[in-house]
Amino acid sequence: QVQLVESGGGLVQPGGSLRLSCAASTSIGGTYVVGWYRQAPGKQRELVATITSGATWYADSVKGRFTISRDISKNTVYLQMNILKPEDTAVYYCNRQLPNGLGSRWGQGTQVTVSS
């Protein structure tokens, strides 16, 4: 089974930036869809961004501020987060799955806190 390990979270002031990494133990290329999700306290987990075969998708709440990318040679997906807002505070998780949703695997999450 693939293992996913997120890193790069932390405490940042509003307007700041962070880059999250999701390192996979096996391939993230081909038809796999890798997504970043987040879950704030008391809220449901929500999809933030996805990447597959070079195509990307973003939630409206992060469009223009976040950028998802991948390095297939390193089996790693990144989430560059700019102009962070307090409402971006959450635990961020990465997920890898096939386009039909099968084979879904999650990482353990990394905490992002945006506060002055």
Order of alpha helices (4+ residues) and beta strands (2+ residues): beta-beta-beta-beta-beta-beta-beta-beta-beta-beta-beta
